[in-house]
Amino acid sequence: MSTHHEQTKEKLIALSHALGRAERQLAILGEGNTSARLEGGTFLVKASGSTLGTLNEHGLVECRSEPLLAMLERDDLSDQQIEDALFASRVDPDAKKPSIEALFHAYLLSLPGVDFVGHTHPVSVNGILCTAHAGSFARRRMCPDEVVCCGAASVLVPYTDPGLPLSLAIRRKVARFMEKRGVLPKVVLLENHGIITFGASPEAVKAAMFMADKAARIFLEAAAIGGPRFLSPKEVDRIDEHYRQRALKI
């Protein structure tokens, strides 16, 4: 096993523990998952049923990206075919079953500059995503550091059945975002479900995740006293997010 493989595994486990800390209220029990790109067309992803906060190497599965990406070209697969393909994607045939959400992890890790992905179900963020205000939270920003860590806007995916339908919806919405804005998003919000953050490092994943959590808490507090005051598009454009990202090493 290469040094890169071992280092990536250690980083992914540390990221998982950070996202899974109980006091952060980002994920409980087996909620959420994480992944990391490896060399040679494979990636590590949390196994189905594992817990982020206590994840160890036995709770990770190495999967081949190509067969999972090929599934995203199909919309006629049965649940059994999808499950069979997930098992078949494992590098080690004796490894645990990958999370069904390994499909969207494979897609996001195929994007340029994305080496780590985190997905959680925060109490704060879902407090908004389970309401009619999800669109405003995705499109608008309230604070400069929210722009720096989460980008000028987030992708919002309407509620979709987990598994292949959700992965197809994520791919479609992310592609549309990139076509419209010319940049890769940092945050994908899933209505009535949760949040995905991704980037070149665990630090980028955590920065976007923790800042989105903070922004959701501010949004909810502001809503209780009349509603948030959003930054204008001009104010957002004036924020030098790249300078701040370099300073924060994200």
HUTAGI-V436912 format. One record per helix or strand of 2 or more residues. SS is the DSSP state (H for helix, E for strand). FROM is the first residue (numbers start at 1). TO is the last residue. If there is no record, write none. Layout:
ss=SS from=FROM to=TO
ss=SS from=FROM to=TO
//
This chain:
ss=H from=3 to=20
ss=H from=22 to=24
ss=E from=33 to=37
ss=E from=42 to=47
ss=H from=52 to=54
ss=H from=57 to=59
ss=E from=60 to=64
ss=H from=65 to=71
ss=H from=79 to=88
ss=H from=102 to=109
ss=E from=116 to=120
ss=H from=123 to=129
ss=H from=134 to=139
ss=H from=144 to=150
ss=E from=155 to=157
ss=H from=164 to=181
ss=E from=187 to=190
ss=E from=194 to=199
ss=H from=202 to=224
ss=H from=233 to=237
ss=H from=241 to=248
//
